[in-house]
Amino acid sequence: MLNNQQIELVKSTIPLLESAGTAITEHFYQRMFSHNPELQHIFNMSNQQSGRQSFALFSAIAAYAKHLDDLENLLSMVERIAHKHTSMNIQPAHYDIVGLHLIETLRELAPQQFTADIEAAWLAAYQMLAGIFIDKEAGLYYQRDNALGGWKNARLFKLVEKRIESELVKSFIFEPVDGGPVIGYQAGQYLGIEVEPKEGEFREIRQYSLSDSANHQSYRISVKRELEGKPGIVSNYLHDVLRLGDEVKLYAPTGDFFLKKSTAPVVLISAGVGLTPMQAMLETLISQQESPSTDISFLHACENVAQHSFRKRHDELAEQGKVKNFIWYKSPDNDSALQGYMDIGKIADQLPLKVADFYLCGPVAFMQFAKQQLVALGVSDDRVHYEVFGPHESF
């Protein structure tokens, strides 16, 4: 544990961190990749180029410094990051590398302010934080390795089915090359996939939500083709290059966002490709339905009918009376869907607002928009659960 003097020394650097902003983390990543280029096979280099990873790391460092004497406030962040790390197979040795370059970065950027005492305090603080993550991740690795169908490190899978779900989304079903069972997962979780695109410089690891209920035989992910800005290296590789029978490496399912065990009604709310973890929750709830059936409401917003993934499945379940569908298309359409942006107030009388659990997934702005509507309708924060894309964003 840190003593009071070390805590105060680290906190004294908060103004320095805030004034430097992401310059600290940008320098850190440049330094680390220069000295340890092998880490470029682990980190998402697209997020490096966009600046999202630098912003995420800076936010985490600043939050840690502010809450050194009250780490309870950081538990949710630690949980989320630890799960993400296991989908990339992060190991204790990686923390030694990161710690070295973090300390050297602070020394290089602020040689006068970063005294020997402050350096010693930051080193102790980092070692404590690294220990928390290492212990948490070791538990997650052990749990998955020892579960039925579980494994550690990467495992080879082959593509056995590839199908179009909408204009931009395709589903990919993978089975293990060794023919053994696969570990189950909670609906809403994701897995890490490692591929080696021929046109890319590095091995690439990405995380994709599982989009079906667990079956202990295969995994299904549903991936959007990225068209905006620089084309997605991995998503386009999966869409255009990966063929039936091709092999990829998968890391065991993980994630701290998942469907809770409850008898309460469930409202699933998504936008765009945020639909994928909601689809896994929907299929899981349907498979568990008994008479009388669980009250399930499915709210989804997307650009138009062509971009509505799993539309036939949603219509089928609605016709069978297993789910209440509410779909919004932003662009005008002759379909029976609602038009424009999602307006939960217009269907509030058809939702179990007072007792339901609400699950949200989609772009941050959409989830902020949806959550504000729910709160205005009287839904309490503890009944709103959400998943955020990208490196440790939150709202």
C-alpha positions, 0 to 999 in steps of 0.5 A: 500500500502507498503511504500518505506522503506518496499519495500526496506526491502523486496527486501533486502532479495532477495539474501537470497531467491535466495541462499536458493532456494527451501529449503525455500519452502520445509521447508514451506510445511513440516511445514504447513502440519505438523501443518495443515494436513487437507491441504493435501486434497487440495494440489496435493501431487504428485507435493509435492513429485516431488518437482514441487510445491516447485519450483513453490512457490519459483519462485512466492515468488522471482518474487513477491519480485522483482516486489513489486514496479511494480506489473503490471509485475505480473498480468499474474501470478496472473491471472493464479494462481487465476484461479487455486485456484478457481478450488481447492476452495481456501478460504480467511482462507487458506491465513491466514494459508499460511501467518503464515507458510511463515513468520515462515519459514523465521524466522526459516531458517534465524533468524539473517537476518530476523530482526523485521523490515524485518518481519514486511515488509514481513508481510505487503507485504504478506497481500497485495498480499493475498488481491489481490488474495482474491479479484480476486478469490471472483470476479471469484466465484461470477461470476460463482455462479450467471451465468446460471447453475453456482454454488459455492463450489463443485457440485455432478456429475455422470459419464454417458459415458466413452470411449477410445480415444487412447492407453493412453487416455479415455474420461469421460462425467459427468452430474449433479446429481441434473439434472440442467443446467451447466455453460458454459465455454470458449474453452481451460479452465479446471475444478477441479475434486475431488475424494477419491481413496480407496488406497489413503491417501487423497481426491484428487483434479486435474485439467483437460482440457475440451475437447469438446464445451460447451453444458450447460448439461454436461462436457467432460474431456479426461485423459491420463493414467500416466505410467512414474515414480509413477503412477498417483493416480487420472488418474489411478483411473478414468481409472480403478475404476470409473464406469458409475453412480459413483459420483464425485465432480466438481468445476466450469470451469475456466482458463485464457487460452482460444480461443479468439473471432476473425475472424482471421484464427486459428492454433491449435498446440499440443503434446501428451495429450496437445491435449485436450484443442485444441480439445475443441477449434476445436469443438467450431470453427467447431460449429461456422463455417459459409460460407465461413468457418473459416480457421482452421489448426490443428497440432498435434504430438504424439508417434504413431498412437495408441496414436493419440487421436480423430483420427477418428474425425480429419480425418472426419473433414478433409475429410469434408473440415472443417479443415486442418490436419497436424499430426506427429508421432515420431515412424515410421508408415505406416500411412500417417502422417508426421514422426519425430518431428514437423517441421512447416517450411515444411508446412509453405506455407500451413499456414496463418502465417501472419494473424493467431492466434496460440494456443499451448499446450503440454510439456514445451519443446515442446512449446518452440520448436514450438514457436521458429519455429513460431518466426523464420517464422515471427509470432509475440509474441502477436499472440502466445497463450499457456497453460502450464501443472503443477503448474504455469510453464511458458517459 
